[in-house]
Amino acid sequence: MKQPQSPAATPEKDLSPLPNGLAMDKYFGPEGILASKVEGFEPRPGQLDMARAVFQSFRQARPLMAEAGTGTGKTWAYLVPAILSGKKVVVSTGTKTLQDQILDHDIPFLRQNIDSKLKVVCLKGRRNYLCRRRFLEFCYQPGMFNSEETRLLRRFQKWAVTSSSGQRSDIPWLPDNFRAWNDVCSSSEYCLGRQCPEFSRCHLTRLRNQAAHADIVVVNHHLFFADMALRCKGLDGVIPEYDAVVFDEAHQLEDVAGEYFGIHFSSFALTRLSRDIARTCAAAAGKTDFGAVQSVGRQLEVLSRLFAMGLTRPGQTGGRFPFDPRKAGEDFSSTCAQLLHALGELPAMVKPFEEKAENLACAARRAAELSLALSALIEQKDPSFVYWQEITPQGTSLNATPVEIAPILSEHLFAPVSSVVMTSATLSVAGAFDFVRKGLGVPPQGREVLVPSSFRYDRQAIAYIPLRFPAPNESSFCAEMAEQAAQIIEKTHGRTLLLFTSYKNMHEVHKIFESRLSFPLLVQGQKTKRALLQEFKDRVESVLLATSSFWQGIDVPGEALSCVIIDKLPFEVPDDPVTASRLERIASRGGNSFYDYQVPRAAIQLKQGVGRLIRSSADRGVIAVFDNRMLTKSYGKVFVKSLPPCRVVHSLGEIDAFLSSF
C-alpha cells in the first residue's frame, strides 16, 4: 500500500524516547492515564503486554499474532498504540457487534482522553448504503413484494430523502426481510461511478472522502478482502491507502479471504440480471426499441433455470459437491455454451443504448464478468483452485476456491503493508501458533504473543467430560447426551446454550427435551438469530439449541447463561470439496492431513464454542463436552489443552459441588 506523506494523527504525548513499547506503561500501568481516567480501572498485565507488542509491531513494521484471552481488554490494547503510532490504520473486525462497540464506546472515550483530534470513519459493505439514483428509479416504478412492505413504503421514502448517512442500520424499524432494499442499495453491480448523475451527492462518495482523511478506518473482514481482491484486478478499492492493519477476530481470515479470491457463478445472478434488463427496458419504453436486448434477457431467464436443473441430481436437496464438467452431461454443456453466447452478445447489443438507459451499461458489465467466471469454472485451467457446486434455497452455483490462502496473503497483504496485527481469543492450538502462521502465510519475522485471560477460570468455571459415553457415531449417542444434558440443565436452572455440530443431532435432542424439560426451549431456525439471542437473554431460564453460526460472535454475559453444552468435537466434514482438496494437498506433500489440518481447525472451533460461557469477571458456569475421544484418543490432548484453564471433571456429582460453592 502507498505510504502517506505525513502522519495520520499527531499524538498528544511524545513517545519517541521510550523504547520497546515501554510507552504503553504510561497508559496501561497502575499510575497510567487510563487508571486516572476510568473509574474502577484495574491494570491487567496481559493488556499491557499486548499493547507493548502491538506498539512494537507498528514501530518495527513487523507482523504480530496476538492471542488475547477473554477479558484481556484487547480492543484498547490495539487502539491506543494505533492512535499513538502516527500511521494510517485500518481496523478490520469479524462481527458488527465489535464494530459497534469500537465506534460507540471505545473511540469516544479515547478521543476524549488520548487524542481529541482523532478522526475515525467506519466503512461497511456497499449494500449497507442507499443509492440515491436507484432510489429515484424505484420511486417511479416501485416493486413491493407484500402488503407489509407496501405499508412501510411511505415511511421508508421519507427516511431516504432526509437521511444524511443513507445507512441501513439507521432504520431499525425496517424488517430484515424488506426485499425492496435490494432495489435501492449501493450494490457494485449497479454503480455508474463518476458517470452517475447523483455522484456528487452519493453517500458512499462522501464517506470515502471522509475515510481518506481519517486516522483510523473501521471495516469488517468481508469488506477488507473484497477491497483487496478489487485492487488485485487493477480496480479502485473502497478503502483508502493505509500503512497498517489490525485484524480483530483474526481466526476467520482464511475462510473470508478464500471467499473473495475465488470465482462464483450462480443461477440467482443470472435471474437477477435477466430481471434487471426487463425492468430497465420497461422503464425506457417508448424511447427506443430494445427488442434484441429484451430477447437476450428472456433467454437468460430460461437458461438460468436450465443451468440449475443441469447441476441438480436426484435426491440432492442441498449441499456442496465437487464439480467436474466432464461428468456434467451433454445437456448441461449445451446450456453453458448457450449461456456464454448470450452473455457475450449482450455488451455489443447494449452499446447503442447506453446513454438512453444507463442501467443497461451496468448489465453489460455484469454479463461480461459472468461470462469470464463461467469460462474459468468450466475450463478449470488453474490447479491452485478447487472447483465445486452448491445447491441452496436461493439457487445453484458453481464456485472455485483457492486451495491455499497463504501465497495470496504473502503477496498482497504482508509484502505491501508495513504492519499487520492479527488478534483473537483463538489463534493458538495447544499453545502454539504454527497452524495459523502457516495457513495465513505469516512471514518468519512475524512475532507471537499469547496473553492469558484475566478471568479466574479455576474459580469461575468447570469442564465436564464423561469417562464412559457412546461414541458420536453410535445410535444411542443423542439419547444418552439428552439425558445427561437434561440433568445438568436442571442443576443450572436452564440458562444453557447447547451447541451442535449437525442439525440432525440438534433436532433429535430437541425432540427428547420437549417431553423431558420444563424450561422454555429455543431452537435455531424458529426465528432470526438476533431475535433468538434477545429472547434467550430476556427469558433467563431458557435453553437455546443451535448449530454452527452460534459457535462464535455471540455475547451473553450475566445470569442468562450459566452452561455451555457441546455435543461432539467440531471436525469439519472431510468430503466437503474445499476441505477435501486441502487435505489432499497436505497428504501429497507428505504431511498428516488429520493432525496438520482437521485437528487444529476443530480445536480453534471448540475454543470459540466454550468461549461463549465466561464473558465477565462475575460470570460462573459449566462447560460440558459429550465426546470422550478427548480422553481416549491420542489427539484428544490437543483439545483438552485448548480448553480454558479450569478444572476438568468426569462425574455429574462434581458439578453439584461446584455450583453449590456460589
N, C-alpha and C positions, 0 to 999 in steps of 0.2 A: 504494500500500500504506500501511497505517496506520503512523505513526511511533511507536516505543517511547517510553515516558515517561522512561526513563533509559538510559544506555549499556549495551550488552550485555556489555561487558568493560571492566575498568579496567587500562590498560597499566601495566607496571612502570616505564616511562620517561615523563617528562613531555615531550611533543614540541611543545607549543604554540608555543614561541618560535622554532621553526625553520621558515622559510617555504619554499614551492616544492619541497617534497619533499626538502629537504636532510637531513631527519631520517634518511633511508634510508642516508646515509653512515655513520651510527653502527652500522648493521647489516651493510651490504654492502661497506663500504670496506676498504682494506688493514689498517687498525687497528680494524676494527669487531668487533662481538660475534661474528659468525659466524666470522671469521678466528681469533678466540681460542678458540672452542669446537669447531670442526670440524677434525680432523686432516687436513692436506693441502689445506685450503680455498684455492682460487685466486680472488681477486677478478676478476670478469668485468664489464667496463664495460657490456656490454649488459644484464646482470642488474640492475645499479644504475640504469641509465637507465629500464628498465621499472618497477622498484619505485618510483622517483620519480614516474613518470607515473601509476601506479595510486594512489599515495598522494594525488596532486593530484586525481585523479578523485573519491576519497572525500571529500576536504576541500571541493572546489568543487562537488560534486554535478553533475558533467558526465560524459556518456558517454565511453568511451575504446575505440578499436580499437587493439590492440597485436599486431602480428605479431612473434613471437619465434622465431627460427631454432632448429633442433635444437641442444641443448647449452647453451642460454641459462640454464637453471635457472628457467624461468618460474613453476613452481609456488610456489617460495619468494618469487618476485618479486611474487606477488599475495597469498599467505597472510600474509606478515609485515605489509604495510600493512593487510590486513583485520583482523588481530589488534589492531593499534595504533589503528585508526580509531575505536573506540568504537561502531561500528554493528553492527546485526544483519545478518550477511552470509550469503547463500546462495551456495554454490559448486556450479555445475552442470557435470558432465563428460559427455563423449561416450562413454566406454568404462568398463567395470567395472575394467579394469586400472589406469586412472588413479585411479579411486575408491579402490581397494585401496592404491595407493601413498601417497595422501594420508593415509588412515586408519592404515595400518600403519607407515609410515616417517616421513612429514613431520610429522604432528601430534604424535606422542610427543616428537620432538626439539624442536619449537618450544614445546611445553608445558614441557619441562624447562629451556629456555634463555631463553625470552622472557616467557611468561605462565603461571605454574604453576597458575592458576585457570581456565585456558581450558577451556570446555565445548564439545565438538564432538559432533554426532549425525549419523549417516548414515541417510537415508530412501531406501528403494528402492520400486519399484512394488509395489502391493498383492499381486500374485501371487507375490511372493518370500516371503510370510509365511504361516504356518499359521493357519487359522481354527479355534479350539477347538470352536465349535458344529458346524461342518461335519465336523470330525474325529470327534466323538462320534456324529454321524449315520452317518458312513461305517463306524464300527466295528460298528454294529448291522446294516448292510447293505453289506458291502464288495463292491466290484465290481472284481475283479482281471482283467487283460487277458491274462496269460500265466503260465506256471509260474515264470518268474524273478521276477515281481512278487509272486507268492504266497509264494515262498521268503523274500523280503525283508520281508514284511508284519510279522512279529512284531518284528523289529529296528526297523522304522520306527515301529511303535506305541510301543515303549519310548522311543525318542527323543522322540516327540511329547508324551508325558505328563511327561517330565522336563526338556525344553528350557526355558530361561529367556528365549530370544530368539525362538524359532519361525521362524528364518531358514533358508530352503532352502540357503543357502551353508554352513551349519554341518554339513551331512551330505554331504561329498564322495563318500562311498561309494554314494550313491543315484544310479543311472544318470540321464543327462539325459532319457531317454525313459520314465521312470517315470510312466506316464499317470495313475495314481491320484492324483498330486499335484494334478491339475486338480479333483479331487473334494473336496479338503481345504484348498485355498489361500484366501486372503482376497480373492477377486475382488469388485469393487464390485457385480457383478450379484446377489450373494447376501447382501450385507451388510444387517443389520437395524438397524444403528445403535444408538441407546440402548435400543431395544426388545429387543435381543439378551440372552438370559439370561447370556451369557458376557462382556458388555460390560466389566465392571469388571476382568476378568482378561485381556482381549484384548491380544495382543502389539502390535497397531497402536495401540490406545488408549494403552498405556503409553509407546510410542515417541514418539507425538505430544506427550504431556505433557513428555517429556524435551526434545524439539526446541523446544518453546515457551520453555524456559528456557536454551537453548543460545546461545552466541555465534556459532558457525558451524554451518550445516546443509549437509551434503553430499548432493546428489541427482544424478540424471542428467537429460539433456535431455528424455527422454520423460516422466518424472515431472513435471518443471517445467512443460511445456506442457500436460500432462493436467490439472494443478492449475489452471493459468491458464484453461483452457477451462471448467472447472467453475465458477470464480469469475465468469466472464463470463455464465454462465447463472443466477447468483444462488445457487449451491450452495456448501456448505462445501468448502474445499480441504483437502489433506493437509498442505501446507507451512505453517508458522506465518507470521504477519506479519513482514516484513523491510524493511530500509532500502536494502540494496544487493545486487546480484547479480554474480557473476563467472561468465562462460561460458568454460570451457576447451574447446578443440576447437570453437570457435565457427563454423567453416566449415560445420557441419552444421545450423545453426539454421533456415535457410529450409525445408529438407526436413522436419525434425521438426515445426516449428510448423505447416506445411501439413497434416501428417497429423492433428494434434489439433484443428484448427479446421475440419476437413472433416466430411463426412457419410458414414456407412457402413451398408450393409445387405447381409447375406450369407446364403446357404443354410445355411452352417455355424451361424450364430447361431440360425436357425430350428430346425435339427435339435437343437441343444443345448437350446433352450427346450422343445421337444416331449419330449425325453428326461427333462428335469428335472421336468416336470409329471407324467410317468408314474411316475417314481421316488417323488416326493412323495406322490402318491395311493396308491401301493402300500404305502408305509411307514405310512400312516394308515388302511389298510384295516380295516374293521370299526367304525371310529369314526363314520363318516358315509358318505353316498352321494355320491361325486364324479363320477357318471356323465356329467353335462353337461360338466364341466371336462375329463374324460378324453377325451371325444369331440372337443372342440376341439383338445386336444393331439395326438390321432391325425391330425386334419385338417391341422394344421400340418406334421406329418411328411410327409404326402403332397404338400402344396403346396410344401414346400422342394425336393423332387425335381423337381416341375413347373417351379418357378422356375429351377432350374439348367439344366434341359433347354431352357427357353424362351430362355435367353441364349446357348446354345451353338450355333454354326453348324458345318456340315460342314467338316472339315479343321482346325478350331480346337482345338488340344491345350493351349493355354495362352497367356497374354499379356494385354496391356491394350489395350482398344479404346474408341473413342468410343461413348457411349450416347445414342440418340435414341429416346424412347418411341414416336414416330410411326412408326418403322420396325421396331418390335419384333414386330408382328403381333397379330392379334386373340386368339390363344390365350394369348399372354403377358399381354396387357391383362386378359383374363378371370382369369388366375391371380392377378395383382396385386390385382384387385378382390376376389377371394375372400380373399386374404391380409389385406387391410385390414379386411374384415368380420370375419374370425375374430379378428384381433388386437384389434379394437375391442370385440368381445364379451367377451373374457376378463376384463378388470378387474371388470365387473359380476357375472360368474358367480362369481368368486373371493371377492368381498367377504364373503359369509356364512360362509366357511370360514377366514378369515384367522387367527383365534385358535386353531383346531384344527390348522392346517397352515401355520406361519409362512412356509415357503418359497414357498407359493403367492402371498403378498403380493409377494415379490421377482419371481416370474414375471409377475404382473400389471403391475408397474412396467416390467419389460423389454419386455413386449408393447406397452405404451403408447409407449415410446421407439422401438421398431422401427417402429411404425405411423407415428409422426411422420417418421422418417427415410425410409421408403418413399414417403410422400406427397410429401416435398420432392424426392426423386430423380425421381419421375415427373412432377411439375408443373413443375420446373425454372424457377421464377419468378425466382430470383436470378442476374442476369447476371455477378456477381462470381465465380461458381464455374464450373469446368469439370467436366462430367459424363461419367463413364466407367465401363466394366465391366471386370472382371478374372476370368480363369479360372486357377485353381491346383489342385494336387492336393487341397487342403483344401476346395475348394468354389468357388462362383461368387458374385461380389459386384457390387453397384452402389456407386459412390462419387462424391462431389463434393469437389473440392479448390479452395481459393481460388487464383485466378489470380495475385493479388499478396498477399504477406505483409506488405509494408511498412505499409499502413494499419492492419492489426490490431496489429502491434507498436508502432506510433506511439501508438495509443490505450491499449493495455493493458499495455505494458511501459515505454516511455520516458517517458510522461506521468506515471504514478503513482510510479515508482521513482526515488529521488533519484540513485543512482549505478549505472550499468550498465557493466561492463568486459567486453569481448569479446577473447579472445586465442586464438591458434592459430599454428602454423608456416606456415599457408597462408591468409592473409586478403587479401593484395595480389595484383594481376595486373600483372606487369612493373613492380613498384614502386609501383603506385597502388591506393588503397582504394575508388575510385569505384564499382566493381561491387557490393561488399559493402555499402557505405554506402547505395546506392540500393535494393538488394534487401531490406535489413532495415529501411529507414526510419529510419536513424540521424539524429537532428536536426542542424541546421547547427552547433550549438555543440559537437558531439562532436569530441574530439581524436583524432589519429592518431600512432602511434609505430611505426617499423619498426626492429626490433632484429636485426642480422645474427647469424648463428650464430657461436658461439665456436669451432667446428671449423675446421681449416685445409683447406678443400676443395681448394685449389690443390695441396696435397701429398697429401691423403687419397683423392682420387677423380679419375676421368677419365670423360668422357662421349663415347660413340661414336655418331655419326650417319652412315650411309653416304651418300656423294655420289650414287651411281647405284644405284637399287634399284627393283624393281617397285612400282607404286602399290598401296595396300592393297586396291583392288577388282580387281586383276589375278589371274588364275587361278594364276600362278606365285609369288604373294607368300608363301604359307605354306611352300612347298618351299624357297625361297631363304632365308627367315628361319630355318627349321630348320637349314639347312646352316651359315649364318654363326653362328647361336647355338650350335650344337654346337662349332664351332671355339673360340668364346670360353669355353664351359664347360670344354673340355679345358684351356685356359690357366689357369683358376681352380680346376681340380681339383674340379669340381662346385660345391658351395656357392652355388647360384644359385636365385633366385626369378624365375620368369617370370610377368609379369602380362599378361593378355589382356583385350581389350575384348569378346570374344564366346566362348561355349562352342564354337562351330564351329571357330574358329582354334585354340583350346586342344586340342581333340581331334585335329585334323589334325596339329598339330605333335607331339603326344604319340605318335601312330602312327608318325611318321618317327623319333622319338627311340628308340623301342623297339628298332629294328634298328641304330641309329647310335651310341648312347651305352652305356657300361658302368656308369655311375653309377646308384645307386638312384633310381628315378623315383616321385615322389609327385604325385597328381593330385587336385584339388578334387573332392569327391563320393565318394572312396573311403572316407573316414572323416569324423568330425566335424572342424570347423575347429580346435578345441583339440587334438585328437589328432594331426592332420596337422602342426600347428606344433611340437608336442612332439617328434614323430619327426624333423622337419626339423632341429631343434636337436640332437637326440641323434645322428643319423646325419650326421656332419659333412660328408661328401662327397656328400650327396644333392642332388637337383634337384626343386624344387616348382613345379608348374604350377597357376595359379589365376586366377580372374576377379575381379569387382567387389568382393566382400566382403573381399578380401585387399589391396586398394589402400591401405587406411588402418587405423590402430588396431592394427597388429601390430608387435612389437618383437623383433628377433633380433640383439642385439649380439654381437660376438666372431667367432670363426673360422667359425661355421656359415653366415655369409652374406658372400660376397665379390663378388657380382654381382647386379644387378637388370636384367632384360631386359624391355622393353615392346614389344608388337607394333606398336601404332599409337596415334595421338593419341586420347584417350578422349572423342570427341564423343558426346553423348547422341543417341539415335535420334530424329530430328526428327518422326516420326509418332507418338511417344508422346503420348497425349491431353493430358497436363499440359504437356509441353514445347511441343507444337504450339500450345496456347492462349496460352502466354506469348510465343511467337514472333509469333503473330498480333497480340497486344495491342501489342507493341513496334512492329511494322510499321504498325499502324493509327494510331500517334502520330507517324509519320514517321521512326522510328528504323531502324537496320540490325540486324535480329534476329540475324544471324550474328555480327557483330562485337560487338554490345552484350550478347549473352547466351550464344550457343553457344561462342564462343572463350574468354571469361572462365571459364565453368564448366569447360571442358575443361582450361584452364591450371591451375586450382586442383586438379583431379583428378590431373593429371600431376605437380604438385608433391608431392601426397600419395604417389603411387607411388614416385617416385625418392627420397623422404624415408625409405623403408624401409632404405636402404643404410647410411648412416653414423649410428650410434646412440651412439658414444662416441669419445673422442679417440684411441683405439687402433685404430679400425676403418679398413680400407683397402678399396678396391674399384672396380669398373667399373659404369658405367651405360651401357646400350645402348638406343637407341630406333630401331626399324626403320621410321621414317616420315620420308622425306626431304622431305615437304611443309614441315617445319621450315626447310629450306634453300631450297626453290624457290618457296614461296608468300609473298605479302606478309604474311599473318598469322603466318607461321612465326616472325617475330622475337619475337612475344609469348611464344611457347613457349620459345624459346632463352633469353630474358631471365628466364624463370621457373625455369630450371634452377639448381641450386646454383652458386656461383661457382667452378667447376672448369674445367679445360682441355677444350675440345671438339675431338675428333679425328675423322678420316674414313677411317682405314685400320687394319686389324687389327694391322699391324706396330707401330703406336704403342702399342697395348695391351700388346704384349710388352715394349716398352721401359719402360713404366710399371710393370708387375708385377715386372720384373727389378731395379728400384731398391730393393726391400724385402728 
